[in-house]
């Protein structure tokens, strides 16, 4: 497993995972399990930075994210699953790191600025500290690489700054981790907007084949095309974006695209084939998911066992940081 180095990455448990998570991140992580020492983090403390008002949801969301992760092929034989809130060392290291970064620096973090501008949020100190906690998540495992989406790169940059600052002040301790961007294209939602669970435009990993077909059949396509005989547009049409990713039959896709442009194929036929291809693509995942969904105790045990396996690792790093900062 381990030869390319240590990876730490994770998700906030905000709800079921969808096919955007699958092709954007989970398939990527699945491949990395063979080459890296991988820690997959359920960042439940991070959920509270924007939503502390629904404590009733967190446990169910942890279970659904873990179930979907395992269904996607993340494998406890190869990787370690960690629950952030169960290892207080994460929070404690974040507290220490908070001393090494200015408020002004944190106020310039783009994700933070976006959230207060776009959502009109009145930010909590917890939200301002979000990337400091994330830095602790990463550096407490001395991770070399962090596979993330592009939006997370500013957090990796801050992590590198904190590592440098610590190393300069107290001697070489932390590696400066690299952000690894996945090569998978960003998948649009079924309505062609950004995929967002709360917008009802996702296909979830837990959806049945029937639900999936229904969602595909009502997908957004070229809005200017009224009849099957009207020439259609392929570019920026999510039905074809999905075909490109999920349909292994490249000749068929090319044929559909050519006929679509000429007005020689209907949306229904193109979508019907997409639904079939997507359901075939998801079949092995669903089979695994079914087994895990029936055994939530086993799923949670994977997380509990991984967390215990990680405990000595995070204790050692926190101990080292405490000592170097003069607390021992
Ligand atoms: N901020 C990440 C997200 O929203 C989740 C996360 C928390 C994370 N800690 C992490 C990702 C550490 C990578 C490494 O997706």
Boltz pocket constraint, residues with backbone or C-beta under 6 A from the ligand:
constraints:
  - pocket:
      binder: B
      contacts: [[A, 8], [A, 9], [A, 10], [A, 11], [A, 12], [A, 41], [A, 43], [A, 46], [A, 133], [A, 134], [A, 137], [A, 138], [A, 146], [A, 147], [A, 148], [A, 152]]
      max_distance: 6.0
